[in-house]
Amino acid sequence: MHKNRWFSLAIRVFMIWRSLQTSNMTMLVASAVCLAVMLLWCVYRKKAGKAHVTKSWELQ
């Protein structure tokens, strides 16, 4: 990874860590449930063949 990506990753991990420290249990559980539901939805859509990944014109 490029240096800037490592720096961005470190900042993101720090922000998530601080967010977890200051959140209450209800918020943490609700966030985990939402994350799990969205992950399962993405996996379902991918396996059903309904999600198609295309290159962005910006990457060409």
MODELLER restraints for C-alpha pairs under 7 A, 6 or more apart:
rsr = mdl.restraints
at = mdl.atoms
rsr.add(forms.Gaussian(group=physical.xy_distance, feature=features.Distance(at['CA:45:A'], at['CA:51:A']), mean=5.68, stdev=0.5))
